[in-house]
């Protein structure tokens, strides 16, 4: 039946009104934002209360005092929960009893390694804590932050997470990407990708990182659309030593793509590297991760459609001080198939469940990614990655600790396990290297191609 132009115009007008209403409702009101300060939610948007069963306690501020025995600048973070006993252990034999609190990828790990893979579950410690200004800015951002077109960035927020009360999956992911990790980080860490049989070579990398977004007083003008400046230098093994990578991680990467440069000692020249993003394999990972798997997920979100499924309780890595102990050596951590589970700690926490599905007309080796974000830190703690046939391919876990001298919660060891080839990549360990340092002051001119060239020639 033919429709009149007046009818079409009326429908168009109504649709526009509906879109406007949805957009207006998507923004957090001042009234809703009071939940962040009235005791309903924490300042970062987590549920402050515990669960009904008492297996998840209420958040009481996290770690607010430095544990006895901690020596500043030593890199030895004393385990505040060293006296905790294992509550129970999940194995292939009993995993079905806990399946509702495990990801599909975690369940597959029990099936693949029935004799060696297990989860030691400890009491839940909601240890996350941050500087007061990070809380204050999260509350401020709640009523001002807005996604830009397509969700490829945001505006009217700085210093802390932009969306403490998320309405969309992409907002939760932006919280992960902008969570506080100090203004600067210096570390020398190990990446290890053992063969299926357990043989491995340690790749040692030095990193200097500056987070302009998190600096006190930061504004959209001062950050100039850059979230992170990143400079890495491979120190070992000898065949890879001297490879340098410089990255300017832009906020809106569709408007202004990530800028990257590399220096290869064999060529002795700096090259622009336009494709250090998305599913590009990384040279230090032996093919076991893509560029956008570092830190569980990073980079432009434009190739996926994002859905906020909701919240659930889940067993996730947490308070992983045992695996970071500097008395523990890499040979103690690395085992065939997966890291030594005796050194890993799992706890029951509430997580945000976010799904990313590949947009029609775009490409990526992962057709779907499922993320589980810790409600207290906005860190992606577990990720299930699916290939283009819809099969589970990789499972990622983020083992974090609270660096309580700052304070902040951040990664201690990141693990990406391949369900198809039986290998995995563990990275971020500093057990045998230089510990994290948060006191370095990096000038901006350190993160330039000219500085990269000078560093390469030394």
Residue, then its C-alpha position, 0 to 999 in steps of 0.5 A: x500500500x502506498x504511504x503518503x509523504x505526510x505519514x512518512x514525515x510523521x513516522x520520521x518525527x516520532x522515530x526522532x523523538x524516540x531516539x532523543x528520549x533513549x539518548x536522554x535516558x541513557x545519561x545518568x541523572x543527578x538523582x541516580x548519581x546519588x547512589x554513588x555517595x549514599x551508600x548504595x554503590x561505591x564511588x566507582x559504581x560497584x554494589x557496596x553491600x555483600x550478597x545474601x549468602x554472605x560469600x561476598x562481603x560488603x565493600x568497606x574501602x578496600x585496603x587502606x593501610x599498608x601491611x606490616x613488613x612492606x618495604x617501600x621501593x623493594x617490589x616485595x608486596x607483602x600479602x595482606x591475606x597470607x593467613x587465608x586458607x583455601x575454602x574449597x578446590x574446583x576440579x574437573x570432577x566437581x566443576x558442574x557444581x560451580x558451572x553457573x559461576x564459571x565462564x565457558x572458557x574456564x569450564x573448557x580448561x577443566x575438560x582439556x586438563x582434567x588431571x592438572x587444572x584446578x581452582x583454589x578458591x579463597x575467602x573473598x576480599x574486596x581489597x580494591x582501593x584508590x586515591x580519593x580524587x579518583x573516587x571524586x572524579x568518578x562521581x563527577x563524571x557520572x553526570x557529564x560523560x557522554x559517548x561520541x558517535x558510534x561509541x568510539x570515544x567519549x567526552x566531558x570526563x577525565x581523571x577517572x572512569x567516565x561511566x560508573x553507572x553504565x547503561x551500555x556494554x561499550x561504556x563498561x569497556x571504556x571504564x576498563x580502558x580508563x581505569x586508574x593505573x597511576x600517572x606513570x609506570x616503569x617496569x621490566x617484566x617477563x613474557x613466556x609462551x611455553x610449548x605444549x610440552x613446557x619448554x620456554x624462552x623468557x622474553x624480557x621487556x622494559x616499559x615506560x608508560x605515561x597516562x595523561x588522562x589520569x593526571x590530576x587536573x587533566x582536561x580534554x585539552x591537556x590530553x589532546x586525545x591521547x590516553x596513554x604514551x607507551x615505550x617498550x624496549x626488548x632486552x632479551x633474548x639476544x636475537x630480539x634485543x633492541x627492538x623498540x616500540x613507541x605508541x600514542x594510544x588515542x582516545x577516539x581511534x576512529x577520528x585519530x588512529x593509534x600512532x605507532x613507531x618501531x625501531x629495529x636494530x638490524x635496520x637502524x631506522x625508525x619506521x611508522x607502524x600503522x597497523x599495531x592494532x586489532x588482530x595484528x600478531x605481536x612479535x614478543x608473544x610467539x603468535x599467542x596474542x593479538x595487539x588488542x589482547x594486551x591488558x585483556x583488551x585495548x584499542x578502538x572498539x569500532x569493529x564490534x557491537x557491544x552488549x551489556x548482558x548484566x551482572x553475575x557472581x563468578x570465580x575470578x583471579x584476585x589478590x594474586x600476591x602468591x604468584x608475584x612473590x619474588x621468592x617464586x621463580x619463573x620455573x615455579x610458575x610455568x607448567x605445560x598447558x597452564x600456569x602452576x595452579x598451586x600459586x593462583x588464587x580465585x575468589x567469588x566476586x560480582x562481575x559485569x558481563x559484556x559481549x562483543x560481536x563482530x560488526x557486519x562488514x568488518x574483520x577480526x580473527x575473533x568473531x566474538x569476545x565475552x568479557x567479565x569485568x570486576x565490579x570494584x576495579x572495572x578490570x577485565x578479569x576473564x575473557x572468552x575469545x571465539x573464532x569465526x566458526x563460533x568455536x572457543x579459541x582462547x581464554x584470558x585471565x588477569x591476576x591482579x593485586x592491590x599496590x597498596x602504597x598508591x593505592x590501586x589495583x592492577x595486573x600482576x600477571x596476564x595469561x592467555x590460554x589457547x584451547x586449540x594448540x595447548x599453548x599459552x602466554x604469561x606476561x607481566x611477571x617481575x619475579x626475577x626482574x625489576x619491580x614496578x616503579x610508580x615514581x618515575x617522571x617521564x617528559x613528553x619528549x621521551x615519547x617522540x620518534x626522535x627520542x626513539x631514534x636516539x634510544x635505538x642508536x645508544 
